[in-house]
Amino acid sequence: MQTFSRKLVTIITEAVLEKELIATLEKLGVSGYTITEARGKGHRGVRNTGWEHGANIRVEVVCADPLARTIASHLKEHYYDNYAMILFMSDVEVLRPEKFTSGGGATP
């Protein structure tokens, strides 16, 4: 079975940013994403999902390394100073690389 290397970009941030963040990701070339509610404790204290202004979301994007680095750079520059946000990247292997590209073409 052949697999293809991609990056998993995971963003955990304030739920109030969801619409703006999705628009930003799509503008950067992201073709798909997954969003879930997130709870936890970190530098800014306990965050739960009971109130939109205190809730967090987890956004996951699987994409090629150059796009992952573009996303990370853009979010750091435009969001980190003013919002609770963390981002981390992991190496992942996918079976259908065409599902994780911008512009629809496969890039093995």
C-alpha positions as CSV (number, residue, x, y, z in Angstrom):
1,M,0.0,0.0,0.0
2,Q,1.5,3.3,-1.1
3,T,1.2,6.3,1.2
4,F,2.0,10.0,0.7
5,S,3.5,12.4,3.2
6,R,1.5,15.5,4.3
7,K,1.4,17.8,7.3
8,L,-1.4,17.9,9.8
9,V,-1.8,21.5,11.0
10,T,-3.7,21.8,14.2
11,I,-4.9,25.2,15.4
12,I,-6.6,25.7,18.8
13,T,-8.1,29.1,19.2
14,E,-11.1,31.2,20.3
15,A,-14.4,30.1,18.9
16,V,-15.3,33.7,18.0
17,L,-12.6,33.6,15.3
18,E,-14.1,30.6,13.4
19,K,-15.7,32.5,10.5
20,E,-12.7,34.8,10.0
21,L,-10.2,32.0,10.4
22,I,-11.9,29.8,7.8
23,A,-12.0,32.7,5.4
24,T,-8.3,33.2,6.0
25,L,-7.5,29.5,5.5
26,E,-9.5,29.4,2.2
27,K,-7.8,32.5,1.0
28,L,-4.4,30.9,1.7
29,G,-5.4,27.9,-0.4
30,V,-6.8,25.3,2.0
31,S,-9.3,23.0,0.3
32,G,-10.7,21.3,3.4
33,Y,-10.6,21.3,7.2
34,T,-12.2,19.8,10.3
35,I,-13.5,21.9,13.2
36,T,-14.4,20.6,16.7
37,E,-15.0,22.2,20.0
38,A,-12.1,22.2,22.4
39,R,-11.8,22.5,26.2
40,G,-8.7,22.6,28.4
41,K,-6.4,24.6,30.5
42,G,-3.3,26.5,29.3
43,H,-1.5,29.8,29.7
44,R,-4.7,31.8,29.6
45,G,-6.5,29.6,32.2
46,V,-9.4,27.1,31.9
47,R,-11.4,27.3,28.6
48,N,-14.7,25.6,28.2
49,T,-17.5,25.5,25.6
50,G,-20.3,26.8,27.7
51,W,-20.0,30.4,26.4
52,E,-19.0,31.5,22.9
53,H,-16.6,34.1,24.1
54,G,-14.9,31.6,26.4
55,A,-15.0,28.6,24.1
56,N,-12.3,27.2,21.9
57,I,-12.2,25.4,18.7
58,R,-9.8,23.0,17.2
59,V,-9.2,23.3,13.4
60,E,-7.3,20.6,11.6
61,V,-6.0,20.9,8.1
62,V,-4.1,18.2,6.2
63,C,-1.9,19.7,3.4
64,A,1.5,19.8,1.8
65,D,4.4,21.1,3.7
66,P,4.7,24.5,1.9
67,L,1.0,25.3,2.6
68,A,1.4,24.3,6.2
69,R,4.3,26.7,6.7
70,T,2.4,29.5,4.9
71,I,-0.5,28.9,7.3
72,A,1.7,28.9,10.4
73,S,3.5,32.1,9.3
74,H,0.3,34.0,8.4
75,L,-1.4,33.1,11.7
76,K,1.6,33.9,13.8
77,E,1.9,37.3,12.1
78,H,-1.8,38.3,12.1
79,Y,-3.3,36.6,15.2
80,Y,-0.9,35.5,17.9
81,D,-0.5,39.0,19.5
82,N,-4.2,39.5,20.0
83,Y,-5.9,36.1,20.4
84,A,-5.5,32.9,22.4
85,M,-4.1,30.6,19.7
86,I,-1.7,27.8,19.4
87,L,-0.6,25.9,16.3
88,F,1.3,22.7,15.9
89,M,2.3,20.6,12.9
90,S,2.7,16.8,12.6
91,D,3.9,14.6,9.9
92,V,1.1,12.3,8.6
93,E,0.7,9.7,5.9
94,V,-2.3,9.7,3.6
95,L,-3.7,7.2,1.2
96,R,-5.5,9.5,-1.2
97,P,-3.2,12.6,-1.8
98,E,-5.7,14.3,-4.1
99,K,-8.0,14.9,-1.1
100,F,-5.3,17.1,0.5
101,T,-4.3,19.6,-2.1
102,S,-5.3,23.0,-3.1
103,G,-6.6,23.5,-6.6
104,G,-7.8,19.9,-6.9
105,G,-4.7,18.2,-8.5
106,A,-2.8,15.4,-6.9
107,T,0.7,16.2,-5.7
108,P,2.4,13.0,-4.5
